[in-house]
């Protein structure tokens, strides 16, 4: 069996200094436990910032974990007339289509959404992601784990050996989160 925690730590060039050693248990202080890249928020673990430059790099990162679920609604091909569209000025419908295409790429359906390659690359890459690496996490009741970015919808990568969700424990994600774990235990 592949050790996803060690493999991902190696792929992201994480050193022992970047990895929280031991078990992080929520509830060590009143209220939630934060994993945040916001400087004003007291994060339980310091993030290492990484850059993901292409769809392929992101796919390689998430491919070691379980396959991403394919979107239910594969978008129609991206119109040829919009190939050079400004990725920062998409309308709401286009945003949803481009995001669905990104998910399809990650689910291994690149042939189905190949017309989206350029707009997905322009819209989402390079990605600046905060990486939190923790050997083990235990989420206790009344002390949720809150994962949030510095700004906007910057993704967060949570690389762990195991996450244990105690009865009543909650994880709140205020951004897209890629969880890479050897074990996810719900008690």
C-alpha positions, 0 to 999 in steps of 0.5 A: 500500500502506498503511503500517501502522506509520505509520497505527497510530502516528498512531491511537495518538498516538505521537510520535517520543519514543514510537518506538524509532528504528532497528533493535532487535537482540536479543543486545546483552546476554547473555540475552533482550531484553525488551519489558515493562511490569513496572517491575522488568524492564529493557525494551529499549523504554519502553512507552506506556500506552493505554486501549482502551475498547470492542470497536469501538476494538479492532476499529479498531486491529486491522482495519488489519492482517490479519484475525484468524482466526475461532475454530473454535468459535463459542460458543452464544448467551449465555444471557438469564439470564446477561446481567447476570452479574458478569464477574469471576466467570465459570466456566472454561467461560464464560470460554472462551465470552466469549473466543471471542466476543471473537475472533469480534468481531475477526474481523468476525463480530459478528452471530454473537455479538451476544448476547455484546456486554455481557458482553465489554464488561464482561469486557475493557474498558476495556483498559489496553495497553502499546504498544511502537513500534519501527522495525525488530526483528531477533531473533537465535538464542540471544537471544529477544525476550520480551514480557510485561505488568505483570500478569495478561493485559493485552495488549501492542501491538507496532507495528513497520515490520518484524520479522526472525526469524533462523534459530533466533530466538524470540519468547516472548509471556507475554500476548496480543500484537497485532503490527502490522507492515508486514513479518514476515520469517522467514529 
